[in-house]
Amino acid sequence: MKRLFTAAVMAACTLLVGISSTFAQDGPPQFRPVEMWVCNFNNGKDQGDMDKVYEDIVAEAGDSAYSAFQLNSYFRVNQEFDFIYLGAWADGSTMGASLGGEMAGDSDAGEGWEETVTCPASLMYASTWINQPGTGDGSGDFVLSIADCNVAHGNSNAQALGALRRYSDYAKANGSNVGTVVWFPAFGGGATEFDFKVANVYSDAQHFGDSMQWFTENQAYIARSNMTEGIVSCDSPRVYGGRTIMNNLQPN
């Protein structure tokens, strides 16, 4: 199911130390390994079959510090997949421990996965929160927007995240409760055309709509531009409907 992570387990410590040094001026950040699988249903298979795979994933994970989600596209162009699977571990050591059975072939979920879907893209990111979601308990459906972002020439990742944090703090102080998380590409992507992804988390469709209205009424686009212009730029976000399969992670 997750062959990509043979290399990830071996290199996780190097990865996290390398990224942490980028933000040394702010102290060591907290990163979590996040897996992203871009998948299509095999012939004759559908969501019902995938739900059975999810039952095995939940059973095998037990109470381990792992969370899993399915993303279905809502606003997006050029979609060439059926859904995205996201999984997240508390840390690299937890990830390594959970993959032992899968790599040994001792996984009903892995067998069912390969029978049900084909995933032409499998990627790993190092994830860190800018701002935790202010609504929802992380157990149900949600909305997620994802944008690709680049750091302007002459600026560092630390400066870019600092600008995003300043805007996030401004938004929170003025009534917004959107969660924001940053994903740095780690494994599987080759030569990427972005420095990191920024994902905004909304507890449901109403929260997504209310946040859009808040952004307009408060002219927050002016504050965002003032705080990020010349430091970091992001493209137009894709929007997904999210489904929680399991969530055993505590906020970091």
Rosetta blueprint (number, residue, H / E / L):
1 M L
2 K L
3 R L
4 L L
5 F H
6 T H
7 A H
8 A H
9 V H
10 M H
11 A H
12 A H
13 C H
14 T H
15 L H
16 L H
17 V H
18 G H
19 I H
20 S H
21 S H
22 T H
23 F L
24 A H
25 Q H
26 D H
27 G L
28 P L
29 P L
30 Q L
31 F L
32 R E
33 P E
34 V E
35 E E
36 M E
37 W E
38 V E
39 C E
40 N E
41 F E
42 N L
43 N L
44 G L
45 K L
46 D L
47 Q H
48 G H
49 D H
50 M H
51 D H
52 K H
53 V H
54 Y H
55 E H
56 D H
57 I H
58 V H
59 A H
60 E H
61 A H
62 G L
63 D L
64 S L
65 A L
66 Y E
67 S E
68 A E
69 F E
70 Q E
71 L E
72 N E
73 S E
74 Y E
75 F E
76 R L
77 V L
78 N L
79 Q L
80 E L
81 F L
82 D L
83 F E
84 I E
85 Y E
86 L E
87 G E
88 A E
89 W E
90 A L
91 D L
92 G H
93 S H
94 T H
95 M H
96 G H
97 A H
98 S H
99 L H
100 G H
101 G H
102 E H
103 M H
104 A L
105 G L
106 D L
107 S L
108 D H
109 A H
110 G H
111 E H
112 G H
113 W H
114 E H
115 E H
116 T H
117 V E
118 T E
119 C E
120 P E
121 A E
122 S E
123 L E
124 M E
125 Y E
126 A E
127 S E
128 T E
129 W E
130 I E
131 N E
132 Q L
133 P L
134 G L
135 T L
136 G L
137 D L
138 G L
139 S L
140 G L
141 D E
142 F E
143 V E
144 L E
145 S E
146 I E
147 A E
148 D E
149 C E
150 N E
151 V E
152 A L
153 H L
154 G L
155 N L
156 S L
157 N H
158 A H
159 Q H
160 A H
161 L H
162 G H
163 A H
164 L H
165 R H
166 R H
167 Y H
168 S H
169 D H
170 Y H
171 A H
172 K H
173 A H
174 N L
175 G L
176 S L
177 N L
178 V L
179 G E
180 T E
181 V E
182 V E
183 W E
184 F E
185 P E
186 A E
187 F E
188 G L
189 G L
190 G L
191 A L
192 T L
193 E L
194 F L
195 D L
196 F E
197 K E
198 V E
199 A E
200 N E
201 V E
202 Y E
203 S L
204 D L
205 A H
206 Q H
207 H H
208 F H
209 G H
210 D H
211 S H
212 M H
213 Q H
214 W H
215 F H
216 T H
217 E H
218 N L
219 Q L
220 A H
221 Y H
222 I H
223 A H
224 R H
225 S H
226 N H
227 M H
228 T H
229 E L
230 G L
231 I L
232 V E
233 S E
234 C E
235 D L
236 S L
237 P L
238 R E
239 V E
240 Y E
241 G E
242 G E
243 R E
244 T E
245 I E
246 M E
247 N E
248 N L
249 L L
250 Q L
251 P L
252 N L
